[in-house]
């Protein structure tokens, strides 16, 4: 027998409760209010990977808005920090390759300077963006906006989703000689152009680089797995690999994920030719569905010849990015060398559910674990651990991306020449007279994307 939530039973048994003051029967409005959530809940009972963690119907508030309702019933295994993996999109949402609202076209993180002041360190800016036009670049440091101090709560308004032009105050730190090495700052102001829709290409940067020892590598900074830009990804690899580099450097430090099919494409380009047609990915569903779906490497596009694949990661490396690393490891073994920090730890994928009754809703539900060919998928808790642990520190000077001055790339290039990693510097002991700048808020960590199954 079909079950109905207690709220729906009340509306069916006691319609007089919903009569308006003039005798108008409004029971239909209340039914409509909860019916969409009933569909969501019933879909989850059958298809949710963690259906056993769903609360009982009589403990659920079906009057909440769809996303709020979903957030209230998901399993703890379906979320991490502030990120909930199952989600509801509007069918009117713009492509993720392009910002969904006007922006300045920058990415930054909040640091606290040694004097206790907050500042935003710019990690990168998009081409043809207001930030680029204003002269901002990687390493720029904004200390105030329209004379207002920067906080975690106003970062979104001033940097992520601006609705107007702002005046940024920038600082350039330098050390004053003879003043106990106290850091002082030069300041200047720039007027940001009005925010606008800005393209955010998945392939942010490509370079062919050569180490001091003469080894060559194709370097690609890849920021998102988007179906719409697969041709650009293939073109970037075709051009970069045409010079026959010794190694490939895939930089995923800012990549929060995207489409599984695009991740399979990238994995296929990086897999050895012997892997063509073999298992790239296994999708493991719940025991009600009781199936494993195998997705092979795409045939006809594997076989680039190179020696080592270096993958640069951070805590922002998530979802489809992690899938690529996990699925290539069985085939590349020690030739896949992860450098940076442990990844975010998102090992599940979402499937799309729709219904004609609610055409405005796209329900992306977590339905499967993402496993490699060996059945390995248990990296939710600790992420994927690098062979060499080194962190980008936005509180310090940032080297230019794609150059040895970048801390993460330097470690990779050193290993290419010496087959070992550089020794990390010994951390200084903190003292009251030696306070250091430090990161206090990383906005990228809230942008984890969803492993969307086609």
PATOR-558064 format. One record per residue (C-alpha): residue number from 1; residue in one letter; y, z, x. Coordinates in Angstrom, 3 decimals. Layout:
N
R     i   aa          Y          Z          X
R   NUM    A          Y          Z          X
...
//
This chain:
454
R     i   aa          Y          Z          X
R     1    X      0.000      0.000      0.000
R     2    X      3.458     -0.868      1.284
R     3    X      5.475      2.168      2.335
R     4    X      9.122      2.644      1.517
R     5    X     11.507      5.098      3.157
R     6    X     12.419      8.152      1.144
R     7    X     15.977      6.844      0.641
R     8    X     14.638      3.719     -1.024
R     9    X     12.315      5.709     -3.287
R    10    X     15.239      7.796     -4.516
R    11    X     17.232      4.676     -5.369
R    12    X     14.299      3.209     -7.292
R    13    X     13.429      6.354     -9.222
R    14    X     16.922      7.641     -9.935
R    15    X     19.254      4.668    -10.438
R    16    X     21.602      6.765    -12.555
R    17    X     22.640      8.609     -9.392
R    18    X     24.433      5.459     -8.262
R    19    X     26.478      4.848    -11.420
R    20    X     30.185      4.550    -10.793
R    21    X     32.759      6.609    -12.630
R    22    X     33.098      3.843    -15.226
R    23    X     29.329      3.542    -15.758
R    24    X     28.858      0.644    -13.322
R    25    X     25.380      0.465    -11.807
R    26    X     25.811      0.273     -8.019
R    27    X     22.177      0.805     -7.060
R    28    X     22.023     -2.752     -5.665
R    29    X     24.684     -1.930     -3.068
R    30    X     22.701      1.025     -1.824
R    31    X     19.500     -1.005     -1.718
R    32    X     21.279     -3.675      0.342
R    33    X     22.636     -0.952      2.618
R    34    X     19.172      0.206      3.664
R    35    X     17.046     -2.908      3.157
R    36    X     17.932     -4.469      6.537
R    37    X     16.946     -1.260      8.321
R    38    X     13.695     -1.182      6.359
R    39    X     12.905     -4.671      7.715
R    40    X     13.784     -3.542     11.255
R    41    X     11.557     -0.467     10.959
R    42    X      8.601     -2.389      9.509
R    43    X      8.938     -5.020     12.251
R    44    X      8.847     -2.260     14.854
R    45    X      5.770     -0.626     13.312
R    46    X      3.769     -3.770     13.994
R    47    X      5.339     -5.359     17.073
R    48    X      7.113     -2.632     19.062
R    49    X      5.524     -1.994     22.444
R    50    X      6.123      1.714     21.899
R    51    X      5.387      1.858     18.155
R    52    X      3.543      5.156     18.616
R    53    X      6.867      6.813     19.520
R    54    X      8.616      5.823     16.266
R    55    X      9.774      8.795     14.170
R    56    X      8.345      9.307     10.695
R    57    X     10.253      7.619      7.863
R    58    X     11.376     10.880      6.295
R    59    X     13.120     11.802      9.576
R    60    X     15.208      8.612      9.729
R    61    X     18.708      7.904      8.412
R    62    X     18.446      4.397      6.913
R    63    X     22.143      4.378      5.978
R    64    X     23.305      3.805      9.568
R    65    X     24.564      0.442     10.768
R    66    X     21.763     -1.750     12.207
R    67    X     22.450     -1.127     15.920
R    68    X     23.079      2.575     15.335
R    69    X     19.876      2.763     13.333
R    70    X     17.920      1.037     16.092
R    71    X     19.391      3.337     18.733
R    72    X     18.281      6.363     16.725
R    73    X     14.596      5.361     16.582
R    74    X     13.833      3.704     19.962
R    75    X     11.481      5.326     22.450
R    76    X     12.701      6.984     25.629
R    77    X     10.609      4.335     27.426
R    78    X     12.921      1.700     25.906
R    79    X     16.136      2.949     27.451
R    80    X     17.545      4.052     30.749
R    81    X     20.842      5.838     31.190
R    82    X     23.237      4.320     28.675
R    83    X     21.246      1.068     28.386
R    84    X     18.937      0.494     25.393
R    85    X     16.628     -2.478     25.929
R    86    X     15.859     -3.346     22.284
R    87    X     19.058     -4.553     20.652
R    88    X     20.638     -6.502     17.827
R    89    X     22.857     -9.513     18.491
R    90    X     25.107    -11.457     16.184
R    91    X     24.144    -15.118     15.787
R    92    X     27.752    -15.899     16.531
R    93    X     27.587    -14.462     20.049
R    94    X     28.868    -16.789     22.745
R    95    X     26.671    -17.940     25.626
R    96    X     26.280    -15.249     28.269
R    97    X     27.328    -17.704     30.974
R    98    X     30.840    -17.341     29.645
R    99    X     32.627    -14.099     28.909
R   100    X     32.590    -13.255     25.211
R   101    X     36.229    -12.147     25.326
R   102    X     39.289    -12.858     27.471
R   103    X     39.094    -11.354     30.936
R   104    X     40.702    -11.370     34.362
R   105    X     37.473    -12.698     35.930
R   106    X     36.744     -9.837     38.302
R   107    X     34.089     -7.223     38.973
R   108    X     34.908     -3.846     40.422
R   109    X     33.850     -0.247     40.767
R   110    X     35.800      3.017     40.681
R   111    X     36.078      4.996     43.897
R   112    X     37.779      8.293     44.638
R   113    X     39.990      8.245     47.688
R   114    X     40.062     11.111     50.148
R   115    X     43.239     12.499     48.556
R   116    X     41.509     12.735     45.154
R   117    X     43.106      9.622     43.653
R   118    X     40.977      7.122     41.719
R   119    X     41.076      3.449     42.676
R   120    X     39.170      0.290     41.768
R   121    X     37.550     -1.626     44.595
R   122    X     37.129     -5.304     43.732
R   123    X     33.602     -6.547     44.468
R   124    X     34.214    -10.211     43.656
R   125    X     36.454    -12.497     41.605
R   126    X     35.571    -15.682     39.746
R   127    X     37.082    -19.024     40.710
R   128    X     39.808    -20.378     38.422
R   129    X     40.439    -16.914     37.004
R   130    X     43.591    -14.830     36.487
R   131    X     42.409    -12.468     39.243
R   132    X     42.068    -15.368     41.682
R   133    X     45.508    -16.682     40.750
R   134    X     47.003    -13.234     41.362
R   135    X     45.548    -13.163     44.876
R   136    X     42.841    -10.559     44.295
R   137    X     39.703    -10.883     46.396
R   138    X     36.658     -8.929     47.476
R   139    X     37.807     -5.648     48.978
R   140    X     41.154     -5.510     47.189
R   141    X     41.905     -1.956     46.072
R   142    X     43.873     -1.228     42.881
R   143    X     45.323      2.264     42.685
R   144    X     47.326      2.083     39.448
R   145    X     47.924     -0.168     36.441
R   146    X     51.393     -0.299     34.903
R   147    X     52.075      2.960     36.783
R   148    X     49.118      4.621     35.019
R   149    X     46.357      6.367     36.922
R   150    X     42.873      4.852     36.709
R   151    X     40.112      6.758     34.923
R   152    X     36.580      6.065     33.729
R   153    X     37.884      5.849     30.164
R   154    X     40.664      3.303     30.764
R   155    X     38.725      1.079     33.200
R   156    X     37.416     -1.028     30.334
R   157    X     40.915     -1.648     28.953
R   158    X     42.520     -2.475     32.300
R   159    X     39.707     -4.383     34.015
R   160    X     36.723     -5.327     31.833
R   161    X     38.213     -6.260     28.446
R   162    X     41.990     -6.610     28.852
R   163    X     44.013     -7.830     25.897
R   164    X     47.276     -8.371     27.775
R   165    X     48.751     -8.885     31.205
R   166    X     49.099     -5.832     33.467
R   167    X     50.860     -4.981     36.706
R   168    X     48.381     -3.880     39.380
R   169    X     49.425     -1.701     42.297
R   170    X     47.325     -2.580     45.348
R   171    X     46.886     -0.518     48.488
R   172    X     45.848     -1.438     52.011
R   173    X     44.470      1.531     53.967
R   174    X     44.964      2.024     57.673
R   175    X     44.636      4.928     60.053
R   176    X     47.749      6.620     61.403
R   177    X     47.366      7.316     65.123
R   178    X     48.221     10.846     66.167
R   179    X     47.888     12.343     62.691
R   180    X     44.303     13.626     62.931
R   181    X     43.094     10.156     61.923
R   182    X     44.489     10.721     58.446
R   183    X     44.284      7.578     56.355
R   184    X     47.548      6.267     54.926
R   185    X     48.265      3.284     52.707
R   186    X     50.622      0.355     52.377
R   187    X     51.275     -0.636     48.756
R   188    X     52.293     -3.748     46.870
R   189    X     52.358     -4.846     43.233
R   190    X     50.995     -7.996     41.615
R   191    X     51.500     -9.219     38.069
R   192    X     48.213    -10.300     36.547
R   193    X     48.319    -13.518     34.472
R   194    X     47.314    -13.191     30.834
R   195    X     43.566    -12.703     30.346
R   196    X     41.567    -15.687     29.135
R   197    X     37.990    -16.895     28.700
R   198    X     36.561    -17.281     32.201
R   199    X     33.414    -19.127     33.273
R   200    X     30.913    -16.898     35.050
R   201    X     28.510    -19.246     36.841
R   202    X     25.068    -17.866     37.622
R   203    X     25.113    -19.404     41.096
R   204    X     28.107    -17.588     42.541
R   205    X     27.805    -18.599     46.196
R   206    X     25.553    -20.731     48.392
R   207    X     25.700    -21.129     52.168
R   208    X     23.612    -22.393     55.028
R   209    X     23.952    -19.775     57.743
R   210    X     22.819    -19.507     61.338
R   211    X     22.096    -16.256     63.178
R   212    X     23.118    -15.446     66.738
R   213    X     19.554    -16.201     67.769
R   214    X     19.738    -19.667     66.233
R   215    X     17.614    -19.128     63.117
R   216    X     18.787    -20.872     59.973
R   217    X     18.724    -19.615     56.404
R   218    X     19.702    -20.811     52.964
R   219    X     21.720    -18.025     51.300
R   220    X     22.283    -17.870     47.541
R   221    X     24.129    -15.165     45.609
R   222    X     22.634    -15.447     42.130
R   223    X     24.208    -13.303     39.422
R   224    X     22.404    -14.075     36.146
R   225    X     19.326    -15.844     34.740
R   226    X     20.729    -18.308     32.222
R   227    X     18.904    -21.189     30.557
R   228    X     22.142    -23.165     30.283
R   229    X     22.516    -23.239     34.087
R   230    X     18.972    -24.030     35.196
R   231    X     19.945    -27.529     36.350
R   232    X     22.670    -26.038     38.555
R   233    X     20.158    -23.608     40.010
R   234    X     17.743    -26.425     40.843
R   235    X     20.550    -28.511     42.355
R   236    X     21.706    -25.591     44.510
R   237    X     18.204    -25.161     45.933
R   238    X     17.691    -28.867     46.483
R   239    X     20.900    -29.061     48.480
R   240    X     20.414    -25.799     50.360
R   241    X     16.805    -26.510     51.326
R   242    X     17.528    -30.081     52.424
R   243    X     18.497    -28.757     55.869
R   244    X     14.994    -27.254     56.359
R   245    X     16.054    -23.637     56.935
R   246    X     13.673    -21.137     58.530
R   247    X     14.229    -18.536     55.802
R   248    X     15.658    -18.082     52.308
R   249    X     18.012    -15.227     51.411
R   250    X     18.187    -14.524     47.677
R   251    X     21.010    -12.074     46.935
R   252    X     20.416    -10.302     43.608
R   253    X     22.561     -7.216     44.242
R   254    X     24.779     -7.913     41.182
R   255    X     22.149     -9.595     38.983
R   256    X     21.382     -7.600     35.784
R   257    X     18.794    -10.102     34.467
R   258    X     18.558    -12.725     31.739
R   259    X     15.931    -15.105     30.408
R   260    X     12.266    -14.805     31.423
R   261    X     11.837    -18.591     31.398
R   262    X     14.628    -18.973     33.973
R   263    X     13.053    -16.259     36.108
R   264    X      9.754    -18.188     36.008
R   265    X     11.634    -21.308     37.123
R   266    X     13.186    -19.519     40.092
R   267    X      9.855    -17.908     40.978
R   268    X      8.208    -21.344     40.870
R   269    X     10.747    -22.778     43.296
R   270    X     10.149    -19.911     45.714
R   271    X      6.360    -19.679     45.406
R   272    X      4.149    -21.425     47.978
R   273    X      2.726    -24.788     46.960
R   274    X     -0.738    -23.209     46.727
R   275    X      0.507    -21.124     43.768
R   276    X      1.311    -24.138     41.587
R   277    X     -0.319    -23.663     38.182
R   278    X     -1.526    -20.144     38.990
R   279    X     -0.464    -16.995     37.163
R   280    X      3.168    -16.083     37.674
R   281    X      3.567    -13.535     34.894
R   282    X      1.473    -11.624     32.390
R   283    X      2.950    -10.316     29.136
R   284    X      1.049     -7.239     27.977
R   285    X      1.580     -6.419     24.279
R   286    X      0.749     -3.278     22.281
R   287    X     -2.781     -2.464     21.157
R   288    X     -2.097     -3.620     17.592
R   289    X     -1.400     -7.135     18.802
R   290    X     -3.942     -6.563     21.595
R   291    X     -3.330     -9.559     23.786
R   292    X     -2.163    -10.634     27.206
R   293    X     -0.165    -13.824     27.516
R   294    X     -0.305    -15.595     30.866
R   295    X      2.611    -17.693     32.094
R   296    X      1.858    -19.897     35.125
R   297    X      4.167    -21.077     37.851
R   298    X      5.697    -24.365     36.805
R   299    X      3.892    -27.298     38.341
R   300    X      5.775    -29.966     40.210
R   301    X      8.610    -27.801     41.528
R   302    X      6.820    -25.416     43.934
R   303    X      6.382    -26.084     47.584
R   304    X      9.683    -25.501     49.439
R   305    X      8.703    -24.820     53.029
R   306    X     10.188    -21.717     54.623
R   307    X      8.908    -18.705     56.559
R   308    X     10.366    -15.569     54.976
R   309    X     12.033    -14.765     51.671
R   310    X     14.625    -12.014     51.993
R   311    X     15.742    -10.535     48.662
R   312    X     18.855     -8.342     48.633
R   313    X     18.829     -5.699     45.900
R   314    X     20.742     -2.715     44.583
R   315    X     20.588     -0.349     41.620
R   316    X     22.251     -3.152     39.645
R   317    X     19.289     -5.495     40.252
R   318    X     17.435     -5.409     36.955
R   319    X     15.260     -7.116     34.389
R   320    X     14.486    -10.742     35.246
R   321    X     15.574    -10.079     38.855
R   322    X     12.867     -7.459     39.204
R   323    X     10.356     -9.773     37.559
R   324    X     10.908    -12.402     40.265
R   325    X     10.281     -9.868     43.045
R   326    X      7.223     -8.360     41.375
R   327    X      5.632    -11.700     40.503
R   328    X      6.138    -13.271     43.936
R   329    X      4.767    -10.336     45.933
R   330    X      1.065    -11.176     45.348
R   331    X      1.638    -14.686     46.725
R   332    X      4.104    -14.064     49.559
R   333    X      2.872    -10.686     50.789
R   334    X      4.739     -9.527     53.909
R   335    X      6.828    -12.699     53.860
R   336    X      8.792    -11.247     50.918
R   337    X     11.166     -8.737     52.496
R   338    X     13.321     -6.673     50.142
R   339    X     16.514     -5.262     51.652
R   340    X     19.081     -2.943     50.080
R   341    X     18.497     -0.257     47.469
R   342    X     15.756      0.369     44.910
R   343    X     16.176     -1.754     41.789
R   344    X     17.129     -0.510     38.301
R   345    X     13.603     -0.279     36.842
R   346    X     13.360     -2.468     33.725
R   347    X      9.774     -3.652     33.336
R   348    X      9.724     -4.824     29.708
R   349    X     10.692     -7.936     27.749
R   350    X     12.221     -8.527     24.327
R   351    X     11.145    -10.982     21.615
R   352    X     13.398    -12.387     18.909
R   353    X     12.792    -11.531     15.235
R   354    X     14.806    -12.991     12.354
R   355    X     14.509    -13.106      8.578
R   356    X     16.138    -15.380      5.957
R   357    X     17.293    -12.287      4.068
R   358    X     19.617    -11.265      6.929
R   359    X     20.521    -14.479      8.757
R   360    X     23.391    -12.831     10.598
R   361    X     21.025    -10.568     12.582
R   362    X     19.112    -11.439     15.752
R   363    X     16.704     -8.598     16.411
R   364    X     15.537     -8.523     20.044
R   365    X     12.674     -6.034     20.163
R   366    X     10.840     -4.766     23.232
R   367    X      7.354     -6.189     22.783
R   368    X      5.688     -6.554     26.190
R   369    X      5.340     -5.224     29.702
R   370    X      6.134     -7.687     32.488
R   371    X      3.185     -7.707     34.849
R   372    X      2.393     -9.756     37.928
R   373    X     -0.925    -11.501     38.471
R   374    X     -2.483     -8.278     39.784
R   375    X     -1.605     -6.320     36.657
R   376    X      1.212     -4.378     38.366
R   377    X      4.201     -3.398     36.228
R   378    X      4.761      0.333     36.765
R   379    X      8.267      0.400     38.232
R   380    X     10.225      1.876     35.309
R   381    X     10.793      5.273     36.947
R   382    X     11.740      4.383     40.512
R   383    X     12.425      0.646     40.498
R   384    X     11.155     -1.675     43.222
R   385    X     11.538     -0.111     46.653
R   386    X     12.996     -2.123     49.556
R   387    X     11.380     -2.446     52.960
R   388    X     14.733     -1.534     54.486
R   389    X     17.045      0.902     52.725
R   390    X     20.730      0.107     53.147
R   391    X     23.570      0.384     50.647
R   392    X     26.776     -1.486     50.058
R   393    X     29.522      1.114     50.059
R   394    X     32.568      0.057     48.016
R   395    X     34.346      3.204     49.178
R   396    X     34.494      1.683     52.652
R   397    X     35.668     -1.712     53.844
R   398    X     33.666     -4.539     52.254
R   399    X     32.722     -7.483     54.412
R   400    X     32.997    -10.992     53.008
R   401    X     29.940    -12.118     51.059
R   402    X     27.778    -14.619     52.920
R   403    X     28.920    -13.427     56.354
R   404    X     27.560    -10.952     58.935
R   405    X     30.458     -8.653     58.078
R   406    X     28.663     -7.864     54.803
R   407    X     26.482     -4.798     55.492
R   408    X     23.473     -6.017     53.526
R   409    X     23.459     -9.539     54.924
R   410    X     23.942     -8.206     58.452
R   411    X     20.680     -6.256     58.136
R   412    X     18.878     -9.408     57.015
R   413    X     20.282    -11.564     59.826
R   414    X     19.421     -8.879     62.386
R   415    X     15.818     -8.862     61.164
R   416    X     15.643    -12.664     61.326
R   417    X     16.413    -12.479     65.035
R   418    X     14.632     -9.264     66.074
R   419    X     11.792     -8.843     63.518
R   420    X     13.055     -5.293     62.994
R   421    X     15.982     -3.724     61.180
R   422    X     19.055     -2.123     62.770
R   423    X     19.068      1.635     62.985
R   424    X     21.333      3.170     60.326
R   425    X     24.283      5.216     61.591
R   426    X     23.892      8.970     61.405
R   427    X     25.775     10.414     58.406
R   428    X     28.776     12.543     59.216
R   429    X     28.706     16.166     58.177
R   430    X     31.369     16.723     55.480
R   431    X     34.100     19.182     56.306
R   432    X     37.234     20.289     54.516
R   433    X     39.302     18.337     57.035
R   434    X     37.160     15.216     56.863
R   435    X     36.936     14.157     53.227
R   436    X     35.608     10.662     52.615
R   437    X     36.233      8.152     49.868
R   438    X     33.250      7.780     47.546
R   439    X     32.065      5.813     44.518
R   440    X     32.362      7.757     41.250
R   441    X     31.729      5.084     38.586
R   442    X     29.750      1.840     38.764
R   443    X     30.467     -0.327     35.672
R   444    X     27.863     -2.966     36.614
R   445    X     25.092     -0.474     35.915
R   446    X     25.928     -0.647     32.190
R   447    X     25.504     -4.446     32.097
R   448    X     21.736     -4.672     32.371
R   449    X     20.614     -7.803     30.552
R   450    X     17.554     -8.324     28.458
R   451    X     14.347    -10.064     29.460
R   452    X     14.465    -12.471     26.531
R   453    X     11.270    -14.285     25.719
R   454    X     11.698    -17.842     24.379
//
